[in-house]
Amino acid sequence: MNSVLELFDGYGQFVIPVAFVLIAITIAIITNYLSSKQTILREFKKSRKKSINSIKENEYAKIIGHAKYVNDPLEAPLSGRQCVYYHVMIEVKGDKSWRRIINDVQSQDFFVETATEMAIVKSASIQKSTSKCYLVKDYKENSGFRNDAPEKLKAYLKQHNKKSTGILGINKAIRYTEGIIELNEKIGVKGIAKWKSLKDPIEGYSYSKILTFEGSKKEKLLITDEPKALIRIQNKL
């Protein structure tokens, strides 16, 4: 027993740091596995892309197509681009790590057009518990020492009761990312199919019913513009 204790005393200074590193790696792996991106990639891989008119009522199905406006588009707050969906994340640098101060997701209903077929995604009214969306963050900026935040970013921060500067007006170290779904962008959607009767005709659409997608806690409505997801869809054909 004494020899074991002596061995532990000799290597204890190495065992504890190694244990912390292993725990950190394990947490990172689990976090990545459960992320929206990886969850959607795994779920998309399970099924084939389908044509809209072949999808049955209540089927959990996926399509790939191009986003089209239903209403006047949204304006992405950082880049000013027109879109149907945006996700903005802003993080500020603390003493040792980055801390998220804004996680803003906004969306509206939009069409998905595939060849001559069209479906509608009711994203304006979806609940977080029944949906999951991952958008590629293709707009990235940062501000900090000797690098003032642009006026558009300052205005957006002010809307959320945040500032880009701290004590004595010194710039905070902040990073900003934004992902959007814009007009005609290729996206993938997977959800529970519901065929709805049209009360009013849609220009260029000759059918009396249109496919809509919904989600549940078990079979979530999934939306993404991640290229890996779209490639996987195509490779399943």
LUMTOR-515807 format. One record per atom (N, C-alpha, C, O): residue in three letters; x, y, z. Coordinates in steps of 0.2 Angstrom, whole numbers, padded with zeros to 4 digits, always signed. Each point is the difference from the previous one (the first is absolute). Example, Ala and Ser with C-alpha at 12.3 -4.5 7.8 and 13.67 -1.06 7.14 Angstrom:
<vexdos>
ala+0066-0028+0039
ala-0004+0006+0000
ala+0004+0006+0000
ala+0005-0001+0003
ser-0007+0006-0007
ser+0004+0006+0001
ser-0004+0005+0003
ser+0003+0006+0001
</vexdos>
This chain:
<vexdos>
met+0004-0006+0000
met-0004+0006+0000
met+0004+0006+0000
met-0001+0005-0004
asn+0006-0005+0008
asn+0005+0006+0001
asn+0003+0001-0007
asn+0001+0006-0002
ser+0001-0011-0002
ser+0003+0001-0006
ser-0005+0003-0005
ser+0003+0004-0004
val-0009-0006+0004
val-0005+0003-0004
val-0001+0007+0001
val+0000+0004-0005
leu+0000-0002+0012
leu-0001+0007+0001
leu+0006+0004-0002
leu-0001+0006-0002
glu+0007-0009+0003
glu+0006+0004-0002
glu+0000+0001-0008
glu+0002+0005-0002
leu-0004-0010-0001
leu-0001+0000-0008
leu-0004+0006-0002
leu+0001+0004-0004
phe-0007-0004+0008
phe-0005+0005-0002
phe+0003+0007+0002
phe-0001+0005-0004
asp+0004-0004+0010
asp+0003+0006+0001
asp+0005+0002-0005
asp+0001+0006-0001
gly+0003-0010-0002
gly+0005+0001-0005
gly-0003+0003-0006
gly+0003+0004-0004
tyr-0009-0007+0002
tyr-0003+0001-0007
tyr-0006+0004+0001
tyr-0003+0002-0005
gly+0001+0000+0011
gly-0006+0004+0001
gly-0001+0006-0003
gly-0005+0003-0003
gln+0011+0001+0002
gln+0001+0006-0003
gln-0002+0000-0007
gln-0002+0005-0004
phe+0003-0011+0001
phe-0002-0001-0007
phe-0007-0003-0001
phe-0003+0001-0005
val+0001-0005+0009
val-0007-0004+0000
val-0005+0005-0001
val-0005+0000-0004
ile+0005+0005+0009
ile-0006+0005+0000
ile-0001+0004-0006
ile-0005+0001-0002
pro+0011+0002+0000
pro-0001+0004-0006
pro-0002-0004-0006
pro-0004+0002-0004
val+0006-0008+0003
val-0002-0005-0005
val-0007-0001+0000
val-0004-0001-0005
ala+0001-0001+0011
ala-0007-0001+0001
ala-0004+0006-0002
ala-0005-0001-0003
phe+0007+0007+0005
phe-0004+0006-0002
phe+0000+0000-0008
phe-0005+0002-0003
val+0011-0003+0000
val+0000+0000-0008
val-0005-0005-0003
val-0003+0002-0004
leu+0003-0008+0007
leu-0004-0005-0003
leu-0007+0002+0001
leu-0004-0002-0004
ile+0002+0005+0010
ile-0007+0002+0001
ile-0002+0005-0005
ile-0005+0000-0002
ala+0010+0005+0001
ala-0002+0005-0005
ala-0001-0002-0007
ala-0004+0002-0003
ile+0008-0007+0001
ile+0000-0003-0006
ile-0007-0004-0001
ile-0003+0001-0005
thr+0001-0005+0010
thr-0006-0003+0000
thr-0006+0004+0000
thr-0005-0001-0004
ile+0005+0007+0007
ile-0005+0005+0000
ile-0001+0003-0007
ile-0005+0001-0003
ala+0011+0000+0000
ala+0000+0003-0007
ala-0003-0005-0005
ala-0004+0002-0004
ile+0006-0008+0005
ile-0003-0005-0005
ile-0007-0001+0001
ile-0004+0000-0005
ile+0001+0000+0011
ile-0007-0001+0001
ile-0004+0006-0002
ile-0005+0000-0004
thr+0008+0006+0005
thr-0003+0007-0002
thr+0000+0000-0008
thr-0006+0002-0003
asn+0011-0004+0000
asn+0000+0000-0008
asn-0005-0005-0002
asn-0004+0001-0005
tyr+0003-0007+0008
tyr-0004-0005-0002
tyr-0007+0002+0000
tyr-0005-0002-0004
leu+0003+0006+0009
leu-0007+0002+0002
leu-0001+0007-0004
leu-0006+0002+0001
ser+0010+0001-0004
ser-0001+0006-0003
ser-0005+0000-0006
ser-0001-0006-0003
ser-0002+0011+0001
ser-0005+0000-0005
ser+0003-0002-0006
ser-0004-0004-0004
lys+0010+0006+0002
lys+0003-0002-0006
lys+0001-0008-0001
lys-0003-0003-0005
gln+0006+0000+0010
gln+0001-0007+0000
gln-0007-0004+0000
gln-0001-0005-0003
thr-0004+0007+0007
thr-0006-0003+0001
thr-0004+0000-0007
thr-0002-0005-0002
ile+0002+0011-0001
ile-0003+0000-0007
ile+0004-0004-0005
ile-0004-0004-0004
leu+0010+0004+0004
leu+0004-0005-0005
leu-0002-0007+0001
leu+0000-0004-0004
arg+0000+0002+0011
arg-0002-0007+0001
arg-0007-0002-0002
arg-0001-0005-0003
glu-0004+0010+0004
glu-0007-0001-0001
glu-0001+0000-0008
glu-0003-0004-0003
phe+0007+0008-0001
phe-0001+0000-0007
phe+0003-0006-0003
phe-0003-0002-0005
lys+0008-0001+0008
lys+0003-0006-0003
lys-0005-0006+0000
lys+0001-0005-0003
lys-0006+0005+0007
lys-0004-0005+0001
lys-0005-0002-0005
lys-0002-0005-0001
ser+0001+0011-0003
ser-0006-0001-0005
ser+0002+0003-0007
ser+0005+0004+0000
arg-0008-0006-0005
arg+0001+0003-0007
arg-0004+0006-0001
arg-0005+0001+0003
lys+0008+0003-0008
lys-0004+0006-0002
lys-0006-0003-0004
lys+0001-0005-0004
lys-0006+0009+0005
lys-0006-0002-0004
lys-0003+0006-0004
lys+0001+0006+0002
ser-0005-0008-0007
ser-0003+0005-0004
ser-0006+0002+0004
ser-0003-0004+0004
ile+0001+0010-0004
ile-0006+0003+0004
ile-0006-0004-0001
ile-0004-0002+0005
asn+0002+0001-0011
asn-0007-0003-0001
asn+0000-0008+0001
asn-0005-0003+0000
ser+0011+0000+0002
ser+0000-0007+0002
ser+0000-0001+0008
ser-0001-0005+0002
ile+0001+0011+0001
ile+0000+0000+0007
ile-0008-0001+0003
ile-0004+0003-0002
lys+0004-0008+0007
lys-0007-0001+0002
lys-0001+0003+0007
lys+0004+0003+0003
glu-0011-0002-0002
glu-0002+0003+0006
glu+0003-0003+0007
glu+0000-0006+0000
asn+0003+0010+0004
asn+0003-0002+0006
asn+0007-0003+0000
asn+0002-0003+0004
glu+0000+0002-0011
glu+0007-0003-0001
glu+0005+0005+0003
glu+0000+0006-0001
tyr+0005-0009+0004
tyr+0006+0004+0002
tyr+0005+0000-0006
tyr+0004-0005-0001
ala-0004+0010-0003
ala+0004+0000-0006
ala+0004+0006-0001
ala-0001+0005+0004
lys+0006-0005-0008
lys+0004+0006-0002
lys+0000+0001-0007
lys-0001-0004-0004
ile+0002+0011+0003
ile+0001+0002-0007
ile+0006+0005-0001
ile+0003+0002+0005
ile-0001-0001-0011
ile+0005+0005-0001
ile-0002+0005-0005
ile-0002-0003-0005
gly+0003+0009+0006
gly-0003+0005-0005
gly+0003+0007+0001
gly+0005+0001+0004
his-0008+0004-0007
his+0002+0006+0001
his-0005+0005+0003
his-0006-0001-0001
ala+0008+0005+0006
ala-0004+0004+0004
ala-0004+0005-0004
ala+0004+0004-0004
lys-0010-0003+0005
lys-0004+0006-0004
lys-0004+0004+0006
lys-0002-0003+0005
tyr+0001+0009-0007
tyr-0004+0004+0005
tyr-0007-0001+0000
tyr-0003-0002-0005
val+0000+0002+0011
val-0008+0000+0000
val-0002+0007+0001
val-0005+0003-0003
asn+0009+0001+0008
asn-0002+0007+0001
asn+0006+0004-0001
asn+0005-0002-0003
asp-0005+0008+0005
asp+0006+0005-0001
asp+0005-0003+0004
asp-0001-0002+0006
pro+0008+0002-0008
pro+0005-0004+0003
pro+0002+0004+0007
pro-0001+0006+0001
leu+0004-0010+0003
leu+0004+0003+0006
leu+0006+0003-0003
leu+0003-0001-0005
glu+0000+0006+0010
glu+0007+0002-0001
glu+0004-0002+0005
glu-0001+0001+0006
ala+0007-0004-0008
ala+0004-0003+0005
ala+0004+0006+0003
ala+0002+0005-0003
pro-0002-0005+0010
pro+0002+0006+0004
pro+0007+0002-0001
pro+0002+0006+0001
leu+0003-0010-0002
leu+0007+0001-0001
leu+0002+0002-0007
leu+0004+0005-0001
ser-0006-0009-0004
ser+0002+0001-0007
ser-0005+0004-0004
ser+0002+0002-0005
gly-0008-0002+0008
gly-0005+0004-0004
gly-0003-0004-0006
gly-0003+0003-0004
arg+0005-0009+0003
arg-0003-0004-0005
arg-0007-0002+0001
arg-0002-0001+0006
gln-0002+0000-0012
gln-0007-0002+0001
gln+0000-0008+0000
gln+0004-0003-0003
cys-0009+0001+0007
cys+0000-0007+0002
cys-0006-0003+0003
cys-0005+0005+0001
val+0004-0011+0000
val-0006-0003+0003
val+0001-0002+0007
val-0004-0002+0004
tyr+0011+0001-0003
tyr+0002-0003+0007
tyr+0007+0003+0001
tyr+0004+0000-0004
tyr-0003+0002+0011
tyr+0007+0002+0002
tyr+0001-0002+0007
tyr-0004-0001+0004
his+0010+0000-0003
his+0003-0002+0007
his+0006+0004+0001
his+0005-0001-0003
val-0005+0005+0008
val+0005+0005+0002
val+0003-0003+0007
val-0004+0000+0005
met+0010+0000-0004
met+0003-0002+0006
met+0006+0005+0001
met+0004+0002-0004
ile-0004+0001+0010
ile+0005+0005+0002
ile+0003-0002+0007
ile-0003-0002+0005
glu+0010+0002-0005
glu+0003-0003+0006
glu+0006+0006+0002
glu+0002+0003-0004
val-0002-0003+0010
val+0005+0005+0003
val+0006-0004+0004
val-0002-0005+0003
lys+0008+0008-0004
lys+0005-0004+0004
lys+0001+0002+0007
lys+0000+0006+0002
gly+0000-0011+0002
gly+0001+0001+0007
gly+0007-0001+0002
gly+0004+0001-0004
asp-0003-0002+0011
asp+0007-0001+0002
asp+0003-0006-0003
asp+0006+0000-0002
lys-0009-0005+0001
lys+0003-0006-0002
lys-0004-0003-0006
lys+0003-0005-0004
ser-0009+0006+0003
ser-0004-0003-0006
ser-0005+0005-0003
ser-0001+0006+0003
trp-0002-0008-0008
trp-0005+0004-0004
trp-0007-0002+0004
trp-0002-0005+0001
arg-0002+0011-0001
arg-0007-0001+0003
arg-0005+0003-0005
arg+0001+0005-0002
arg-0006-0009+0001
arg-0005+0002-0005
arg-0005+0005+0003
arg-0003-0001+0006
ile+0002+0006-0009
ile-0005+0005+0003
ile-0006+0001-0004
ile-0005+0003+0002
ile+0005-0005-0009
ile-0006+0000-0004
ile+0000-0006-0004
ile+0005-0002-0003
asn-0011-0001+0003
asn-0001-0006-0004
asn-0007+0001-0003
asn-0005-0002+0002
asp+0005+0005-0008
asp-0006+0003-0003
asp-0002-0004-0006
asp+0003+0000-0005
val-0009-0003+0005
val-0003-0004-0006
val-0006+0003-0002
val-0005+0000+0004
gln+0004+0002-0010
gln-0006+0002-0003
gln-0002-0003-0006
gln+0005-0002-0004
ser-0011+0000+0002
ser-0002-0003-0006
ser-0007+0002-0002
ser-0004+0003+0004
gln+0002-0005-0010
gln-0007+0001-0003
gln-0001-0006-0004
gln+0004-0004-0002
asp-0011+0004+0001
asp-0002-0006-0005
asp+0003+0001-0007
asp+0001+0006-0002
phe+0001-0012-0001
phe+0003+0001-0006
phe-0001-0006-0005
phe-0002-0006+0003
phe+0002+0006-0009
phe-0001-0005-0005
phe+0007-0004-0001
phe+0005+0003+0001
val-0005-0009-0002
val+0005-0004-0003
val-0002-0003-0007
val-0004-0003+0000
glu+0008+0006-0005
glu-0002-0002-0007
glu+0005-0006-0002
glu+0006+0001+0000
thr-0009-0006-0003
thr+0004-0006-0003
thr-0002-0001-0007
thr-0006-0003+0000
ala+0010+0005-0005
ala-0003-0001-0007
ala-0006+0004-0001
ala-0001+0006+0001
thr-0005-0010-0002
thr-0006+0004-0001
thr-0005-0001+0006
thr-0006+0002+0000
glu+0009-0005+0005
glu-0004-0001+0006
glu+0002+0005+0006
glu+0005+0003+0000
met-0010-0002+0005
met+0001+0005+0005
met-0003-0002+0006
met-0005-0003+0000
ala+0009+0004+0006
ala-0003-0002+0007
ala+0001+0007+0004
ala+0003+0004-0003
ile-0006-0004+0008
ile+0000+0006+0004
ile+0002-0002+0007
ile-0002-0005+0003
val+0007+0009+0000
val+0002-0002+0007
val-0002+0006+0005
val+0001+0006-0001
lys-0005-0008+0005
lys-0003+0005+0005
lys+0005+0001+0006
lys-0002-0001+0006
ser+0007+0004-0008
ser+0005+0001+0005
ser-0001+0006+0005
ser+0003+0000+0005
ala-0008+0005-0007
ala-0001+0005+0004
ala-0004-0002+0007
ala+0001+0004+0005
ser-0004-0009-0005
ser-0004-0003+0006
ser+0003-0006+0003
ser-0003-0003+0004
ile+0009+0001-0006
ile+0002-0007+0003
ile+0003+0002+0007
ile+0002+0005+0001
gln-0002-0011+0003
gln+0002+0001+0007
gln+0007-0003+0000
gln+0002-0005-0004
lys+0002+0007+0008
lys+0007-0002+0001
lys+0000-0008+0002
lys+0005-0003-0002
ser-0010+0001+0006
ser+0000-0007+0002
ser-0001-0005-0006
ser+0001-0006+0001
thr-0004+0009-0006
thr-0002-0005-0006
thr+0004+0002-0006
thr-0002-0003-0006
ser+0007+0007+0006
ser+0004+0002-0006
ser+0008+0000+0002
ser+0002+0001+0006
lys+0002-0001-0011
lys+0007+0001+0000
lys+0002+0003-0006
lys-0001-0003-0006
cys+0005+0008+0006
cys+0003+0003-0006
cys+0007+0001+0001
cys+0003+0002+0005
tyr+0001-0003-0011
tyr+0007+0002+0000
tyr+0002+0003-0006
tyr-0002-0002-0006
leu+0004+0009+0007
leu+0002+0004-0006
leu+0007+0001+0000
leu+0003+0001+0005
val+0001-0002-0011
val+0007+0002+0000
val+0001+0007+0001
val-0003+0005-0003
lys+0007-0003+0008
lys+0002+0007+0002
lys+0005+0002-0005
lys+0006+0000+0000
asp-0009+0004-0006
asp+0004+0002-0005
asp+0002+0007+0000
asp+0003+0003-0004
tyr-0005+0001+0010
tyr+0002+0006+0001
tyr+0003+0001+0007
tyr-0003-0002+0005
lys+0009+0004-0005
lys+0004+0000+0007
lys+0004+0007+0000
lys+0003+0002-0005
glu-0004+0001+0011
glu+0004+0006+0001
glu+0002+0000+0008
glu-0002-0004+0004
asn+0007+0008-0003
asn+0002+0001+0007
asn+0002+0007+0001
asn+0002+0004-0004
ser-0002-0002+0011
ser+0002+0006+0002
ser+0004+0000+0006
ser-0001-0005+0004
gly+0005+0010-0002
gly+0004+0000+0006
gly+0005+0005+0000
gly-0002+0006-0003
phe+0008-0006+0006
phe+0004+0005+0001
phe+0002+0003-0007
phe+0003-0004-0005
arg-0003+0010+0004
arg+0001+0004-0006
arg-0004-0003-0006
arg+0002+0001-0006
asn-0008-0004+0007
asn-0004-0002-0005
asn-0007+0001+0002
asn-0003-0005+0003
asp+0000+0011-0005
asp-0007+0001+0002
asp-0005-0004-0003
asp+0001-0002-0006
ala-0006+0001+0009
ala-0006-0004-0003
ala-0003+0005-0005
ala-0001+0006+0002
pro-0001-0009-0008
pro-0004+0004-0005
pro-0006+0003+0003
pro-0003-0003+0005
glu+0000+0009-0007
glu-0006+0003+0002
glu-0006-0005+0000
glu-0004+0000+0005
lys+0004-0004-0010
lys-0006-0005+0000
lys+0000-0005+0006
lys-0005-0001+0002
leu+0011-0001+0000
leu+0001-0005+0005
leu-0002+0004+0007
leu-0003-0003+0004
lys+0005+0009-0004
lys-0001+0004+0006
lys-0008+0001+0001
lys-0002-0001+0006
ala-0001+0003-0011
ala-0007+0000+0000
ala-0004-0006+0002
ala-0005+0000+0004
tyr+0008-0006-0007
tyr-0003-0006+0002
tyr+0001-0002+0007
tyr-0005-0002+0004
leu+0011+0003-0001
leu+0001-0001+0007
leu-0004+0004+0004
leu-0003-0002+0005
lys+0002+0009-0007
lys-0004+0004+0004
lys-0008-0002+0001
lys-0003+0000+0005
gln+0001-0003-0011
gln-0007-0003+0000
gln-0001-0006+0006
gln-0005-0001+0002
his+0011-0002-0001
his+0000-0005+0005
his+0003+0002+0007
his+0002-0004+0004
asn-0002+0011-0003
asn+0003+0002+0006
asn+0007-0002+0001
asn+0002-0001+0006
lys+0002+0001-0011
lys+0007-0002+0000
lys+0004+0006-0003
lys-0002+0004-0003
lys+0009-0004+0005
lys+0004+0005-0003
lys+0007-0003-0002
lys+0002-0006+0003
ser+0001+0009-0008
ser+0007-0003-0002
ser+0006+0002+0004
ser+0005-0002-0001
thr-0007+0007+0005
thr+0006+0003+0004
thr-0002-0001+0008
thr-0005-0002+0002
gly+0011+0002+0002
gly-0001-0001+0007
gly+0002+0007+0004
gly-0002+0005-0003
ile+0005-0006+0008
ile+0002+0006+0004
ile+0005+0004-0004
ile+0004-0002-0003
leu-0006+0009+0004
leu+0004+0005-0003
leu+0000+0000-0008
leu+0004+0002-0003
gly-0009-0006+0001
gly-0001+0000-0008
gly+0005-0005-0003
gly+0000+0001-0006
ile+0003-0005+0009
ile+0005-0005-0003
ile-0004-0005-0003
ile-0005-0003+0003
asn+0007+0001-0009
asn-0004-0005-0004
asn+0001-0007+0004
asn+0005-0002+0002
lys-0010-0001-0002
lys+0000-0007+0002
lys+0002-0005-0006
lys-0001+0002-0005
ala+0004-0008+0007
ala+0001-0005-0005
ala-0006-0004-0001
ala-0002-0003+0004
ile-0001+0005-0010
ile-0006-0003-0002
ile+0000-0004-0007
ile+0004+0003-0004
arg-0007-0008+0003
arg+0000-0004-0006
arg-0008-0001-0002
arg-0004-0001+0004
tyr+0003+0002-0011
tyr-0007+0000-0002
tyr+0000-0005-0006
tyr+0004+0000-0004
thr-0010-0004+0004
thr-0001-0005-0005
thr-0007+0001-0002
thr-0005+0001+0004
glu+0004-0002-0011
glu-0007+0000-0002
glu-0001-0005-0006
glu+0004-0001-0004
gly-0009-0003+0004
gly-0002-0005-0005
gly-0007+0001-0002
gly-0004+0002+0004
ile+0003-0002-0011
ile-0007+0001-0002
ile-0002-0005-0006
ile+0004-0004-0002
ile-0011+0004+0001
ile-0002-0003-0006
ile-0003+0005-0004
ile-0005+0004+0001
glu+0008-0003-0007
glu-0002+0006-0005
glu-0004-0003-0006
glu+0000-0006-0001
leu-0002+0010-0003
leu-0004-0001-0005
leu+0004-0005-0005
leu+0005+0002-0002
asn-0008-0007+0000
asn+0002-0005-0005
asn+0006-0004+0003
asn+0003-0004-0004
glu-0001+0004+0010
glu+0005-0004+0003
glu-0003-0007+0001
glu-0005-0001+0001
lys+0010-0004-0003
lys-0002-0007+0001
lys+0001-0002+0007
lys+0004+0001+0004
ile-0010-0004-0002
ile+0000-0002+0007
ile-0003-0007+0001
ile-0003-0003-0005
gly+0003+0000+0010
gly-0003-0007+0002
gly-0005+0001+0005
gly+0001+0003+0005
val-0007-0006-0005
val-0005+0000+0005
val-0002-0007+0001
val-0001-0004-0005
lys+0000+0002+0011
lys-0003-0006+0002
lys-0005+0001+0006
lys+0001+0003+0004
gly-0007-0006-0005
gly-0006+0001+0004
gly-0005-0005-0001
gly+0000-0004-0004
ile-0006+0005+0008
ile-0006-0004+0000
ile-0004+0003-0005
ile-0002+0006+0000
ala+0000-0009-0006
ala-0004+0002-0005
ala-0007+0001+0001
ala-0003-0004+0003
lys+0001+0010-0004
lys-0008+0001+0000
lys-0002+0004-0006
lys+0003+0005-0002
trp-0008-0008-0002
trp-0003+0003-0006
trp-0005+0005+0002
trp-0005-0003+0003
lys+0005+0009-0005
lys-0005+0005+0002
lys-0003+0002-0006
lys+0003+0001-0006
ser-0010+0000+0006
ser-0004+0003-0005
ser+0002+0008-0001
ser+0000+0003+0005
leu+0000-0001-0011
leu+0002+0007-0001
leu-0007+0004-0001
leu-0004-0001-0004
lys+0004+0006+0009
lys-0006+0005-0001
lys+0001+0005-0005
lys-0005+0001-0004
asp+0011+0001+0003
asp+0001+0005-0006
asp+0006-0003-0004
asp+0004-0003+0002
pro-0005+0004-0009
pro+0005-0003-0004
pro+0007+0003+0000
pro+0000+0006+0002
ile+0005-0009-0003
ile+0007+0002+0000
ile+0002+0001-0007
ile+0000-0005-0004
glu+0003+0011+0002
glu+0002+0001-0007
glu+0005-0005-0002
glu+0005-0001+0004
gly-0006-0002-0010
gly+0005-0005-0002
gly-0001-0007+0003
gly+0003-0005-0002
tyr-0008+0004+0006
tyr-0002-0006+0003
tyr-0007-0002-0001
tyr-0005+0003+0002
ser+0004-0009-0006
ser-0006-0002-0002
ser-0004-0005+0004
ser-0006-0002-0002
tyr+0009+0000+0007
tyr-0004-0005+0004
tyr-0004+0003+0006
tyr+0001+0005+0002
ser-0006-0009+0000
ser-0005+0002+0005
ser+0003-0001+0007
ser-0003+0002+0005
lys+0008-0006-0004
lys+0003-0002+0006
lys+0007+0002+0000
lys+0003-0001-0005
ile+0000+0002+0011
ile+0007+0001+0000
ile+0003-0003+0006
ile-0003-0001+0005
leu+0009-0002-0006
leu+0004-0004+0006
leu+0002+0005+0005
leu+0004+0005-0002
thr-0005-0006+0008
thr+0003+0004+0006
thr+0004-0005+0004
thr-0001-0006+0000
phe+0006+0009+0004
phe+0004-0004+0004
phe-0001+0002+0007
phe+0000+0006+0002
glu-0001-0011+0003
glu+0000+0002+0007
glu+0005-0004+0004
glu+0003-0005-0003
gly-0003+0005+0009
gly+0004-0004+0004
gly-0003-0001+0007
gly-0005+0003+0002
ser+0008-0008+0001
ser-0002-0002+0007
ser+0006-0001+0004
ser+0006+0000-0003
lys-0007-0002+0009
lys+0006+0000+0005
lys+0004-0006-0002
lys+0006-0001+0000
lys-0009-0005-0003
lys+0003-0006-0002
lys+0003+0001-0008
lys+0006-0002-0001
glu-0010+0005-0003
glu+0002+0001-0007
glu+0000+0007-0002
glu-0005+0003-0002
lys+0011+0000+0004
lys+0000+0007-0001
lys+0001+0003-0007
lys+0002-0004-0004
leu-0005+0010+0003
leu+0001+0003-0006
leu+0007+0003-0001
leu+0003+0004+0005
leu+0001-0007-0010
leu+0007+0002-0001
leu+0001+0004-0006
leu-0003-0001-0005
ile+0007+0006+0006
ile+0001+0005-0006
ile+0008+0002+0000
ile+0003+0001+0006
thr+0000-0002-0012
thr+0007+0002+0000
thr+0002+0002-0007
thr-0003-0002-0005
asp+0009+0006+0005
asp+0003+0001-0006
asp+0007-0003+0000
asp+0004+0002-0004
glu-0003-0006+0009
glu+0007-0003+0000
glu+0002-0004-0006
glu-0004-0005-0002
pro+0009+0006-0002
pro+0002-0003-0006
pro+0001-0008+0001
pro-0002-0004-0004
lys+0004+0002+0010
lys+0001-0007+0001
lys-0007-0004+0000
lys+0000-0005-0002
ala-0005+0009+0005
ala-0006-0003+0000
ala-0003-0001-0007
ala-0003-0005-0001
leu+0004+0010-0003
leu-0003+0000-0007
leu+0004-0005-0004
leu-0003-0003-0004
ile+0009+0002+0005
ile+0004-0005-0004
ile-0002-0007+0002
ile-0001-0004-0004
arg+0000+0003+0011
arg-0003-0007+0002
arg-0006-0001-0003
arg-0002-0006-0002
ile-0003+0011+0002
ile-0006-0001-0003
ile+0000-0003-0008
ile-0003-0005-0002
gln+0008+0009-0001
gln+0001-0002-0007
gln+0003-0007-0001
gln-0002-0004-0005
asn+0006+0002+0009
asn+0004-0006+0000
asn-0005-0006+0002
asn+0002-0006-0002
lys-0007+0007+0005
lys-0005-0005+0002
lys-0005-0002-0006
lys-0003-0005+0001
leu+0003+0009-0006
leu-0004-0002-0006
leu+0002-0006-0003
leu-0004-0002-0005
</vexdos>
